[in-house]
């Protein structure tokens, strides 16, 4: 069984065929998925999906790119939603220095506020980190985020950054990029991560794995990520599938 820990079935790209996409995922053994909502529209869509499908769960948070739009009202709303029995994490939150819609100081403030919120509701946090590795680690340390832990989503940092995150009670999650032929660093990092701290994801519809790179990603392709990790770690596909599913369920508190 497979667990896609980060998917955007709530994205516009799936509007016309979400049912078929879910069916294809089930056919390859995807048992559960966490649908990530990161603004008002995507959070509402995530909530309606988890009401409709018993094997879907949600994460609710505010994306760093849109940090400038995060109001106290939205924060209070997210905190309220965290009480839903199928909301299993806060996020995605973090820092994104690739786009410049939200200034860095605004992103950092929104990130800290969501760490505080996650602590109040006692849920793990899902971290989005783009070109901001050291600042992410520094803030997680300063805010004592190890108290709740969480996921470094679609990890793209170095082995050293990964070790810092592991020390703070975080899991390292890999998606499509670990399958890219030129992805030397993610492959190196994946070899070093203890199997009990490893997770898999698609981030669909984004970041499709090889051989679908550049096309729309979908949760069925999480199997390709698991196959790649099995090869890199020199263990069976079944062991990767079972252990990453066990890790995800334990982290999210899913029995």
QUIPE-V688279 format. One record per helix or strand. SS is the DSSP state (H for helix, E for strand). FROM is the first residue (numbers start at 0). TO is the last residue. If there is no record, write none. Layout:
ss = {SS SS}
from = {FROM FROM}
to = {TO TO}
//
This chain:
ss = {E H H E H E H H E H E H H E H E H H H E H H}
from = {1 11 17 29 39 55 63 71 86 103 123 132 144 149 158 169 175 183 194 197 218 236}
to = {6 13 26 36 51 59 68 80 95 120 129 141 146 151 166 173 178 191 196 199 232 251}
//
